[in-house]
Amino acid sequence: MIRLVSVIISLGETRTLRFKNMADENIQNDFLLPSGSLVYMTQQVQKEWKHAIPSSETEMARMSLTFRRMK
């Protein structure tokens, strides 16, 4: 079985990372990602939750580096 692990590093302007439950999209959790934040997501998280960075009006830039490892 292939297991996927993702790591996201957020750089620049603080943004919101939003998780929505796939079984019930009324369930959501928001987390602020200041510059330098690291998010580690297992395959289980990715199976149960959608994740997104909602658009926001800001003049400051943001960059996201994503690393994936398949085991």
mmCIF file of the N, C-alpha and C atoms, coordinates in Angstrom:
data_MODEL
# 
_entry.id   MODEL 
# 
loop_
_atom_site.group_PDB 
_atom_site.id 
_atom_site.type_symbol 
_atom_site.label_atom_id 
_atom_site.label_alt_id 
_atom_site.label_comp_id 
_atom_site.label_asym_id 
_atom_site.label_entity_id 
_atom_site.label_seq_id 
_atom_site.pdbx_PDB_ins_code 
_atom_site.Cartn_x 
_atom_site.Cartn_y 
_atom_site.Cartn_z 
_atom_site.occupancy 
_atom_site.B_iso_or_equiv 
_atom_site.pdbx_formal_charge 
_atom_site.auth_seq_id 
_atom_site.auth_comp_id 
_atom_site.auth_asym_id 
_atom_site.auth_atom_id 
_atom_site.pdbx_PDB_model_num 
ATOM 1   N N  . MET A 1 1  ? 0.847   -1.177 0.000  1.00 0.00 ? 1  MET A N  1 
ATOM 2   C CA . MET A 1 1  ? 0.000   0.000  0.000  1.00 0.00 ? 1  MET A CA 1 
ATOM 3   C C  . MET A 1 1  ? 0.898   1.248  0.000  1.00 0.00 ? 1  MET A C  1 
ATOM 4   N N  . ILE A 1 2  ? 0.557   2.216  -0.818 1.00 0.00 ? 2  ILE A N  1 
ATOM 5   C CA . ILE A 1 2  ? 1.298   3.474  -0.882 1.00 0.00 ? 2  ILE A CA 1 
ATOM 6   C C  . ILE A 1 2  ? 0.749   4.418  0.172  1.00 0.00 ? 2  ILE A C  1 
ATOM 7   N N  . ARG A 1 3  ? 1.641   4.987  0.969  1.00 0.00 ? 3  ARG A N  1 
ATOM 8   C CA . ARG A 1 3  ? 1.247   5.991  1.957  1.00 0.00 ? 3  ARG A CA 1 
ATOM 9   C C  . ARG A 1 3  ? 1.853   7.318  1.546  1.00 0.00 ? 3  ARG A C  1 
ATOM 10  N N  . LEU A 1 4  ? 1.047   8.344  1.563  1.00 0.00 ? 4  LEU A N  1 
ATOM 11  C CA . LEU A 1 4  ? 1.504   9.665  1.150  1.00 0.00 ? 4  LEU A CA 1 
ATOM 12  C C  . LEU A 1 4  ? 1.584   10.588 2.361  1.00 0.00 ? 4  LEU A C  1 
ATOM 13  N N  . VAL A 1 5  ? 2.718   11.258 2.494  1.00 0.00 ? 5  VAL A N  1 
ATOM 14  C CA . VAL A 1 5  ? 2.924   12.238 3.550  1.00 0.00 ? 5  VAL A CA 1 
ATOM 15  C C  . VAL A 1 5  ? 3.254   13.557 2.876  1.00 0.00 ? 5  VAL A C  1 
ATOM 16  N N  . SER A 1 6  ? 2.640   14.657 3.320  1.00 0.00 ? 6  SER A N  1 
ATOM 17  C CA . SER A 1 6  ? 2.918   15.983 2.769  1.00 0.00 ? 6  SER A CA 1 
ATOM 18  C C  . SER A 1 6  ? 3.375   16.912 3.876  1.00 0.00 ? 6  SER A C  1 
ATOM 19  N N  . VAL A 1 7  ? 4.359   17.747 3.544  1.00 0.00 ? 7  VAL A N  1 
ATOM 20  C CA . VAL A 1 7  ? 4.847   18.780 4.448  1.00 0.00 ? 7  VAL A CA 1 
ATOM 21  C C  . VAL A 1 7  ? 4.769   20.105 3.696  1.00 0.00 ? 7  VAL A C  1 
ATOM 22  N N  . ILE A 1 8  ? 4.170   21.104 4.317  1.00 0.00 ? 8  ILE A N  1 
ATOM 23  C CA . ILE A 1 8  ? 4.033   22.427 3.707  1.00 0.00 ? 8  ILE A CA 1 
ATOM 24  C C  . ILE A 1 8  ? 4.760   23.434 4.596  1.00 0.00 ? 8  ILE A C  1 
ATOM 25  N N  . ILE A 1 9  ? 5.593   24.253 3.969  1.00 0.00 ? 9  ILE A N  1 
ATOM 26  C CA . ILE A 1 9  ? 6.255   25.347 4.677  1.00 0.00 ? 9  ILE A CA 1 
ATOM 27  C C  . ILE A 1 9  ? 5.704   26.644 4.099  1.00 0.00 ? 9  ILE A C  1 
ATOM 28  N N  . SER A 1 10 ? 5.171   27.497 4.956  1.00 0.00 ? 10 SER A N  1 
ATOM 29  C CA . SER A 1 10 ? 4.568   28.755 4.536  1.00 0.00 ? 10 SER A CA 1 
ATOM 30  C C  . SER A 1 10 ? 5.530   29.900 4.829  1.00 0.00 ? 10 SER A C  1 
ATOM 31  N N  . LEU A 1 11 ? 5.791   30.718 3.817  1.00 0.00 ? 11 LEU A N  1 
ATOM 32  C CA . LEU A 1 11 ? 6.708   31.850 3.965  1.00 0.00 ? 11 LEU A CA 1 
ATOM 33  C C  . LEU A 1 11 ? 6.006   33.138 3.543  1.00 0.00 ? 11 LEU A C  1 
ATOM 34  N N  . GLY A 1 12 ? 6.285   34.225 4.229  1.00 0.00 ? 12 GLY A N  1 
ATOM 35  C CA . GLY A 1 12 ? 5.706   35.521 3.866  1.00 0.00 ? 12 GLY A CA 1 
ATOM 36  C C  . GLY A 1 12 ? 4.538   35.894 4.755  1.00 0.00 ? 12 GLY A C  1 
ATOM 37  N N  . GLU A 1 13 ? 3.563   36.545 4.153  1.00 0.00 ? 13 GLU A N  1 
ATOM 38  C CA . GLU A 1 13 ? 2.386   37.057 4.874  1.00 0.00 ? 13 GLU A CA 1 
ATOM 39  C C  . GLU A 1 13 ? 1.638   35.943 5.603  1.00 0.00 ? 13 GLU A C  1 
ATOM 40  N N  . THR A 1 14 ? 1.158   36.228 6.802  1.00 0.00 ? 14 THR A N  1 
ATOM 41  C CA . THR A 1 14 ? 0.325   35.280 7.542  1.00 0.00 ? 14 THR A CA 1 
ATOM 42  C C  . THR A 1 14 ? -0.975  35.054 6.787  1.00 0.00 ? 14 THR A C  1 
ATOM 43  N N  . ARG A 1 15 ? -1.326  33.811 6.618  1.00 0.00 ? 15 ARG A N  1 
ATOM 44  C CA . ARG A 1 15 ? -2.577  33.447 5.937  1.00 0.00 ? 15 ARG A CA 1 
ATOM 45  C C  . ARG A 1 15 ? -3.296  32.380 6.744  1.00 0.00 ? 15 ARG A C  1 
ATOM 46  N N  . THR A 1 16 ? -4.538  32.143 6.379  1.00 0.00 ? 16 THR A N  1 
ATOM 47  C CA . THR A 1 16 ? -5.361  31.128 7.033  1.00 0.00 ? 16 THR A CA 1 
ATOM 48  C C  . THR A 1 16 ? -5.302  29.832 6.235  1.00 0.00 ? 16 THR A C  1 
ATOM 49  N N  . LEU A 1 17 ? -5.078  28.723 6.930  1.00 0.00 ? 17 LEU A N  1 
ATOM 50  C CA . LEU A 1 17 ? -5.181  27.399 6.336  1.00 0.00 ? 17 LEU A CA 1 
ATOM 51  C C  . LEU A 1 17 ? -6.502  26.826 6.818  1.00 0.00 ? 17 LEU A C  1 
ATOM 52  N N  . ARG A 1 18 ? -7.373  26.477 5.887  1.00 0.00 ? 18 ARG A N  1 
ATOM 53  C CA . ARG A 1 18 ? -8.716  25.993 6.229  1.00 0.00 ? 18 ARG A CA 1 
ATOM 54  C C  . ARG A 1 18 ? -8.841  24.512 5.893  1.00 0.00 ? 18 ARG A C  1 
ATOM 55  N N  . PHE A 1 19 ? -9.312  23.755 6.878  1.00 0.00 ? 19 PHE A N  1 
ATOM 56  C CA . PHE A 1 19 ? -9.622  22.338 6.677  1.00 0.00 ? 19 PHE A CA 1 
ATOM 57  C C  . PHE A 1 19 ? -11.132 22.165 6.739  1.00 0.00 ? 19 PHE A C  1 
ATOM 58  N N  . LYS A 1 20 ? -11.699 21.472 5.736  1.00 0.00 ? 20 LYS A N  1 
ATOM 59  C CA . LYS A 1 20 ? -13.121 21.130 5.745  1.00 0.00 ? 20 LYS A CA 1 
ATOM 60  C C  . LYS A 1 20 ? -13.249 19.615 5.739  1.00 0.00 ? 20 LYS A C  1 
ATOM 61  N N  . ASN A 1 21 ? -14.105 19.126 6.603  1.00 0.00 ? 21 ASN A N  1 
ATOM 62  C CA . ASN A 1 21 ? -14.337 17.697 6.693  1.00 0.00 ? 21 ASN A CA 1 
ATOM 63  C C  . ASN A 1 21 ? -15.041 17.206 5.432  1.00 0.00 ? 21 ASN A C  1 
ATOM 64  N N  . MET A 1 22 ? -14.544 16.149 4.818  1.00 0.00 ? 22 MET A N  1 
ATOM 65  C CA . MET A 1 22 ? -15.142 15.641 3.569  1.00 0.00 ? 22 MET A CA 1 
ATOM 66  C C  . MET A 1 22 ? -16.511 15.011 3.793  1.00 0.00 ? 22 MET A C  1 
ATOM 67  N N  . ALA A 1 23 ? -16.723 14.423 4.958  1.00 0.00 ? 23 ALA A N  1 
ATOM 68  C CA . ALA A 1 23 ? -18.013 13.791 5.244  1.00 0.00 ? 23 ALA A CA 1 
ATOM 69  C C  . ALA A 1 23 ? -19.086 14.827 5.580  1.00 0.00 ? 23 ALA A C  1 
ATOM 70  N N  . ASP A 1 24 ? -18.681 15.943 6.173  1.00 0.00 ? 24 ASP A N  1 
ATOM 71  C CA . ASP A 1 24 ? -19.613 17.008 6.558  1.00 0.00 ? 24 ASP A CA 1 
ATOM 72  C C  . ASP A 1 24 ? -18.913 18.354 6.400  1.00 0.00 ? 24 ASP A C  1 
ATOM 73  N N  . GLU A 1 25 ? -19.124 19.014 5.271  1.00 0.00 ? 25 GLU A N  1 
ATOM 74  C CA . GLU A 1 25 ? -18.419 20.266 4.986  1.00 0.00 ? 25 GLU A CA 1 
ATOM 75  C C  . GLU A 1 25 ? -18.817 21.416 5.911  1.00 0.00 ? 25 GLU A C  1 
ATOM 76  N N  . ASN A 1 26 ? -19.830 21.207 6.757  1.00 0.00 ? 26 ASN A N  1 
ATOM 77  C CA . ASN A 1 26 ? -20.163 22.216 7.765  1.00 0.00 ? 26 ASN A CA 1 
ATOM 78  C C  . ASN A 1 26 ? -19.127 22.229 8.887  1.00 0.00 ? 26 ASN A C  1 
ATOM 79  N N  . ILE A 1 27 ? -18.341 21.163 8.977  1.00 0.00 ? 27 ILE A N  1 
ATOM 80  C CA . ILE A 1 27 ? -17.277 21.091 9.979  1.00 0.00 ? 27 ILE A CA 1 
ATOM 81  C C  . ILE A 1 27 ? -16.003 21.609 9.329  1.00 0.00 ? 27 ILE A C  1 
ATOM 82  N N  . GLN A 1 28 ? -15.498 22.706 9.881  1.00 0.00 ? 28 GLN A N  1 
ATOM 83  C CA . GLN A 1 28 ? -14.246 23.253 9.360  1.00 0.00 ? 28 GLN A CA 1 
ATOM 84  C C  . GLN A 1 28 ? -13.410 23.814 10.495 1.00 0.00 ? 28 GLN A C  1 
ATOM 85  N N  . ASN A 1 29 ? -12.105 23.822 10.280 1.00 0.00 ? 29 ASN A N  1 
ATOM 86  C CA . ASN A 1 29 ? -11.148 24.349 11.245 1.00 0.00 ? 29 ASN A CA 1 
ATOM 87  C C  . ASN A 1 29 ? -10.187 25.265 10.518 1.00 0.00 ? 29 ASN A C  1 
ATOM 88  N N  . ASP A 1 30 ? -9.947  26.445 11.056 1.00 0.00 ? 30 ASP A N  1 
ATOM 89  C CA . ASP A 1 30 ? -9.021  27.412 10.484 1.00 0.00 ? 30 ASP A CA 1 
ATOM 90  C C  . ASP A 1 30 ? -7.796  27.548 11.396 1.00 0.00 ? 30 ASP A C  1 
ATOM 91  N N  . PHE A 1 31 ? -6.627  27.656 10.768 1.00 0.00 ? 31 PHE A N  1 
ATOM 92  C CA . PHE A 1 31 ? -5.372  27.832 11.488 1.00 0.00 ? 31 PHE A CA 1 
ATOM 93  C C  . PHE A 1 31 ? -4.598  28.962 10.825 1.00 0.00 ? 31 PHE A C  1 
ATOM 94  N N  . LEU A 1 32 ? -4.057  29.885 11.612 1.00 0.00 ? 32 LEU A N  1 
ATOM 95  C CA . LEU A 1 32 ? -3.211  30.941 11.068 1.00 0.00 ? 32 LEU A CA 1 
ATOM 96  C C  . LEU A 1 32 ? -1.815  30.388 10.815 1.00 0.00 ? 32 LEU A C  1 
ATOM 97  N N  . LEU A 1 33 ? -1.269  30.716 9.635  1.00 0.00 ? 33 LEU A N  1 
ATOM 98  C CA . LEU A 1 33 ? 0.070   30.274 9.267  1.00 0.00 ? 33 LEU A CA 1 
ATOM 99  C C  . LEU A 1 33 ? 0.992   31.477 9.148  1.00 0.00 ? 33 LEU A C  1 
ATOM 100 N N  . PRO A 1 34 ? 1.684   31.852 10.214 1.00 0.00 ? 34 PRO A N  1 
ATOM 101 C CA . PRO A 1 34 ? 2.672   32.923 10.085 1.00 0.00 ? 34 PRO A CA 1 
ATOM 102 C C  . PRO A 1 34 ? 3.872   32.408 9.290  1.00 0.00 ? 34 PRO A C  1 
ATOM 103 N N  . SER A 1 35 ? 4.698   33.322 8.822  1.00 0.00 ? 35 SER A N  1 
ATOM 104 C CA . SER A 1 35 ? 5.879   32.948 8.049  1.00 0.00 ? 35 SER A CA 1 
ATOM 105 C C  . SER A 1 35 ? 6.750   31.965 8.832  1.00 0.00 ? 35 SER A C  1 
ATOM 106 N N  . GLY A 1 36 ? 7.179   30.918 8.151  1.00 0.00 ? 36 GLY A N  1 
ATOM 107 C CA . GLY A 1 36 ? 8.005   29.898 8.788  1.00 0.00 ? 36 GLY A CA 1 
ATOM 108 C C  . GLY A 1 36 ? 7.215   28.728 9.334  1.00 0.00 ? 36 GLY A C  1 
ATOM 109 N N  . SER A 1 37 ? 5.894   28.767 9.196  1.00 0.00 ? 37 SER A N  1 
ATOM 110 C CA . SER A 1 37 ? 5.060   27.669 9.701  1.00 0.00 ? 37 SER A CA 1 
ATOM 111 C C  . SER A 1 37 ? 5.311   26.397 8.906  1.00 0.00 ? 37 SER A C  1 
ATOM 112 N N  . LEU A 1 38 ? 5.238   25.276 9.590  1.00 0.00 ? 38 LEU A N  1 
ATOM 113 C CA . LEU A 1 38 ? 5.366   23.971 8.963  1.00 0.00 ? 38 LEU A CA 1 
ATOM 114 C C  . LEU A 1 38 ? 4.110   23.173 9.277  1.00 0.00 ? 38 LEU A C  1 
ATOM 115 N N  . VAL A 1 39 ? 3.505   22.589 8.246  1.00 0.00 ? 39 VAL A N  1 
ATOM 116 C CA . VAL A 1 39 ? 2.315   21.759 8.407  1.00 0.00 ? 39 VAL A CA 1 
ATOM 117 C C  . VAL A 1 39 ? 2.664   20.358 7.912  1.00 0.00 ? 39 VAL A C  1 
ATOM 118 N N  . TYR A 1 40 ? 2.427   19.353 8.735  1.00 0.00 ? 40 TYR A N  1 
ATOM 119 C CA . TYR A 1 40 ? 2.688   17.962 8.396  1.00 0.00 ? 40 TYR A CA 1 
ATOM 120 C C  . TYR A 1 40 ? 1.348   17.256 8.276  1.00 0.00 ? 40 TYR A C  1 
ATOM 121 N N  . MET A 1 41 ? 1.075   16.689 7.098  1.00 0.00 ? 41 MET A N  1 
ATOM 122 C CA . MET A 1 41 ? -0.211  16.012 6.891  1.00 0.00 ? 41 MET A CA 1 
ATOM 123 C C  . MET A 1 41 ? 0.018   14.556 6.496  1.00 0.00 ? 41 MET A C  1 
ATOM 124 N N  . THR A 1 42 ? -0.583  13.681 7.264  1.00 0.00 ? 42 THR A N  1 
ATOM 125 C CA . THR A 1 42 ? -0.524  12.256 6.940  1.00 0.00 ? 42 THR A CA 1 
ATOM 126 C C  . THR A 1 42 ? -1.580  11.937 5.885  1.00 0.00 ? 42 THR A C  1 
ATOM 127 N N  . GLN A 1 43 ? -1.512  10.736 5.364  1.00 0.00 ? 43 GLN A N  1 
ATOM 128 C CA . GLN A 1 43 ? -2.503  10.290 4.384  1.00 0.00 ? 43 GLN A CA 1 
ATOM 129 C C  . GLN A 1 43 ? -3.905  10.290 4.997  1.00 0.00 ? 43 GLN A C  1 
ATOM 130 N N  . GLN A 1 44 ? -4.016  9.946  6.258  1.00 0.00 ? 44 GLN A N  1 
ATOM 131 C CA . GLN A 1 44 ? -5.320  9.919  6.926  1.00 0.00 ? 44 GLN A CA 1 
ATOM 132 C C  . GLN A 1 44 ? -5.956  11.308 6.954  1.00 0.00 ? 44 GLN A C  1 
ATOM 133 N N  . VAL A 1 45 ? -5.166  12.327 7.247  1.00 0.00 ? 45 VAL A N  1 
ATOM 134 C CA . VAL A 1 45 ? -5.679  13.706 7.237  1.00 0.00 ? 45 VAL A CA 1 
ATOM 135 C C  . VAL A 1 45 ? -6.188  14.045 5.841  1.00 0.00 ? 45 VAL A C  1 
ATOM 136 N N  . GLN A 1 46 ? -5.426  13.690 4.811  1.00 0.00 ? 46 GLN A N  1 
ATOM 137 C CA . GLN A 1 46 ? -5.801  14.029 3.446  1.00 0.00 ? 46 GLN A CA 1 
ATOM 138 C C  . GLN A 1 46 ? -7.022  13.241 2.964  1.00 0.00 ? 46 GLN A C  1 
ATOM 139 N N  . LYS A 1 47 ? -7.269  12.078 3.552  1.00 0.00 ? 47 LYS A N  1 
ATOM 140 C CA . LYS A 1 47 ? -8.459  11.291 3.203  1.00 0.00 ? 47 LYS A CA 1 
ATOM 141 C C  . LYS A 1 47 ? -9.729  11.900 3.801  1.00 0.00 ? 47 LYS A C  1 
ATOM 142 N N  . GLU A 1 48 ? -9.603  12.503 4.979  1.00 0.00 ? 48 GLU A N  1 
ATOM 143 C CA . GLU A 1 48 ? -10.777 12.965 5.723  1.00 0.00 ? 48 GLU A CA 1 
ATOM 144 C C  . GLU A 1 48 ? -11.038 14.459 5.606  1.00 0.00 ? 48 GLU A C  1 
ATOM 145 N N  . TRP A 1 49 ? -10.037 15.247 5.188  1.00 0.00 ? 49 TRP A N  1 
ATOM 146 C CA . TRP A 1 49 ? -10.159 16.699 5.181  1.00 0.00 ? 49 TRP A CA 1 
ATOM 147 C C  . TRP A 1 49 ? -9.678  17.299 3.866  1.00 0.00 ? 49 TRP A C  1 
ATOM 148 N N  . LYS A 1 50 ? -10.415 18.286 3.354  1.00 0.00 ? 50 LYS A N  1 
ATOM 149 C CA . LYS A 1 50 ? -9.947  19.125 2.253  1.00 0.00 ? 50 LYS A CA 1 
ATOM 150 C C  . LYS A 1 50 ? -9.184  20.275 2.893  1.00 0.00 ? 50 LYS A C  1 
ATOM 151 N N  . HIS A 1 51 ? -8.114  20.720 2.251  1.00 0.00 ? 51 HIS A N  1 
ATOM 152 C CA . HIS A 1 51 ? -7.393  21.862 2.801  1.00 0.00 ? 51 HIS A CA 1 
ATOM 153 C C  . HIS A 1 51 ? -7.211  22.916 1.716  1.00 0.00 ? 51 HIS A C  1 
ATOM 154 N N  . ALA A 1 52 ? -7.219  24.182 2.142  1.00 0.00 ? 52 ALA A N  1 
ATOM 155 C CA . ALA A 1 52 ? -7.096  25.291 1.202  1.00 0.00 ? 52 ALA A CA 1 
ATOM 156 C C  . ALA A 1 52 ? -6.621  26.534 1.938  1.00 0.00 ? 52 ALA A C  1 
ATOM 157 N N  . ILE A 1 53 ? -6.033  27.444 1.167  1.00 0.00 ? 53 ILE A N  1 
ATOM 158 C CA . ILE A 1 53 ? -5.694  28.776 1.661  1.00 0.00 ? 53 ILE A CA 1 
ATOM 159 C C  . ILE A 1 53 ? -6.687  29.718 0.987  1.00 0.00 ? 53 ILE A C  1 
ATOM 160 N N  . PRO A 1 54 ? -7.714  30.186 1.705  1.00 0.00 ? 54 PRO A N  1 
ATOM 161 C CA . PRO A 1 54 ? -8.695  31.087 1.084  1.00 0.00 ? 54 PRO A CA 1 
ATOM 162 C C  . PRO A 1 54 ? -8.015  32.372 0.605  1.00 0.00 ? 54 PRO A C  1 
ATOM 163 N N  . SER A 1 55 ? -8.489  32.900 -0.511 1.00 0.00 ? 55 SER A N  1 
ATOM 164 C CA . SER A 1 55 ? -7.904  34.149 -1.011 1.00 0.00 ? 55 SER A CA 1 
ATOM 165 C C  . SER A 1 55 ? -8.176  35.278 -0.013 1.00 0.00 ? 55 SER A C  1 
ATOM 166 N N  . SER A 1 56 ? -7.238  36.217 0.025  1.00 0.00 ? 56 SER A N  1 
ATOM 167 C CA . SER A 1 56 ? -7.390  37.365 0.904  1.00 0.00 ? 56 SER A CA 1 
ATOM 168 C C  . SER A 1 56 ? -6.750  38.567 0.232  1.00 0.00 ? 56 SER A C  1 
ATOM 169 N N  . GLU A 1 57 ? -7.287  39.730 0.533  1.00 0.00 ? 57 GLU A N  1 
ATOM 170 C CA . GLU A 1 57 ? -6.750  40.953 -0.064 1.00 0.00 ? 57 GLU A CA 1 
ATOM 171 C C  . GLU A 1 57 ? -5.615  41.463 0.800  1.00 0.00 ? 57 GLU A C  1 
ATOM 172 N N  . THR A 1 58 ? -4.417  41.410 0.247  1.00 0.00 ? 58 THR A N  1 
ATOM 173 C CA . THR A 1 58 ? -3.241  41.885 0.948  1.00 0.00 ? 58 THR A CA 1 
ATOM 174 C C  . THR A 1 58 ? -2.201  42.293 -0.082 1.00 0.00 ? 58 THR A C  1 
ATOM 175 N N  . GLU A 1 59 ? -1.342  43.200 0.283  1.00 0.00 ? 59 GLU A N  1 
ATOM 176 C CA . GLU A 1 59 ? -0.277  43.613 -0.618 1.00 0.00 ? 59 GLU A CA 1 
ATOM 177 C C  . GLU A 1 59 ? 0.998   42.819 -0.360 1.00 0.00 ? 59 GLU A C  1 
ATOM 178 N N  . MET A 1 60 ? 0.995   42.051 0.691  1.00 0.00 ? 60 MET A N  1 
ATOM 179 C CA . MET A 1 60 ? 2.165   41.254 1.054  1.00 0.00 ? 60 MET A CA 1 
ATOM 180 C C  . MET A 1 60 ? 2.103   39.901 0.343  1.00 0.00 ? 60 MET A C  1 
ATOM 181 N N  . ALA A 1 61 ? 3.261   39.408 -0.057 1.00 0.00 ? 61 ALA A N  1 
ATOM 182 C CA . ALA A 1 61 ? 3.330   38.140 -0.780 1.00 0.00 ? 61 ALA A CA 1 
ATOM 183 C C  . ALA A 1 61 ? 3.405   36.956 0.182  1.00 0.00 ? 61 ALA A C  1 
ATOM 184 N N  . ARG A 1 62 ? 3.088   35.801 -0.365 1.00 0.00 ? 62 ARG A N  1 
ATOM 185 C CA . ARG A 1 62 ? 3.176   34.547 0.376  1.00 0.00 ? 62 ARG A CA 1 
ATOM 186 C C  . ARG A 1 62 ? 3.662   33.467 -0.570 1.00 0.00 ? 62 ARG A C  1 
ATOM 187 N N  . MET A 1 63 ? 4.495   32.582 -0.053 1.00 0.00 ? 63 MET A N  1 
ATOM 188 C CA . MET A 1 63 ? 4.980   31.449 -0.835 1.00 0.00 ? 63 MET A CA 1 
ATOM 189 C C  . MET A 1 63 ? 4.780   30.190 -0.007 1.00 0.00 ? 63 MET A C  1 
ATOM 190 N N  . SER A 1 64 ? 4.418   29.130 -0.683 1.00 0.00 ? 64 SER A N  1 
ATOM 191 C CA . SER A 1 64 ? 4.228   27.851 -0.021 1.00 0.00 ? 64 SER A CA 1 
ATOM 192 C C  . SER A 1 64 ? 5.116   26.815 -0.687 1.00 0.00 ? 64 SER A C  1 
ATOM 193 N N  . LEU A 1 65 ? 5.929   26.145 0.105  1.00 0.00 ? 65 LEU A N  1 
ATOM 194 C CA . LEU A 1 65 ? 6.758   25.048 -0.399 1.00 0.00 ? 65 LEU A CA 1 
ATOM 195 C C  . LEU A 1 65 ? 6.134   23.752 0.071  1.00 0.00 ? 65 LEU A C  1 
ATOM 196 N N  . THR A 1 66 ? 5.867   22.849 -0.866 1.00 0.00 ? 66 THR A N  1 
ATOM 197 C CA . THR A 1 66 ? 5.229   21.578 -0.532 1.00 0.00 ? 66 THR A CA 1 
ATOM 198 C C  . THR A 1 66 ? 6.162   20.430 -0.885 1.00 0.00 ? 66 THR A C  1 
ATOM 199 N N  . PHE A 1 67 ? 6.321   19.527 0.072  1.00 0.00 ? 67 PHE A N  1 
ATOM 200 C CA . PHE A 1 67 ? 7.143   18.341 -0.125 1.00 0.00 ? 67 PHE A CA 1 
ATOM 201 C C  . PHE A 1 67 ? 6.276   17.128 0.115  1.00 0.00 ? 67 PHE A C  1 
ATOM 202 N N  . ARG A 1 68 ? 6.365   16.146 -0.783 1.00 0.00 ? 68 ARG A N  1 
ATOM 203 C CA . ARG A 1 68 ? 5.572   14.919 -0.636 1.00 0.00 ? 68 ARG A CA 1 
ATOM 204 C C  . ARG A 1 68 ? 6.504   13.717 -0.663 1.00 0.00 ? 68 ARG A C  1 
ATOM 205 N N  . ARG A 1 69 ? 6.153   12.759 0.148  1.00 0.00 ? 69 ARG A N  1 
ATOM 206 C CA . ARG A 1 69 ? 6.920   11.506 0.156  1.00 0.00 ? 69 ARG A CA 1 
ATOM 207 C C  . ARG A 1 69 ? 5.947   10.352 0.073  1.00 0.00 ? 69 ARG A C  1 
ATOM 208 N N  . MET A 1 70 ? 6.183   9.516  -0.889 1.00 0.00 ? 70 MET A N  1 
ATOM 209 C CA . MET A 1 70 ? 5.369   8.308  -1.031 1.00 0.00 ? 70 MET A CA 1 
ATOM 210 C C  . MET A 1 70 ? 6.171   7.138  -0.475 1.00 0.00 ? 70 MET A C  1 
ATOM 211 N N  . LYS A 1 71 ? 5.555   6.421  0.418  1.00 0.00 ? 71 LYS A N  1 
ATOM 212 C CA . LYS A 1 71 ? 6.232   5.262  1.042  1.00 0.00 ? 71 LYS A CA 1 
ATOM 213 C C  . LYS A 1 71 ? 5.641   3.987  0.484  1.00 0.00 ? 71 LYS A C  1 
# 
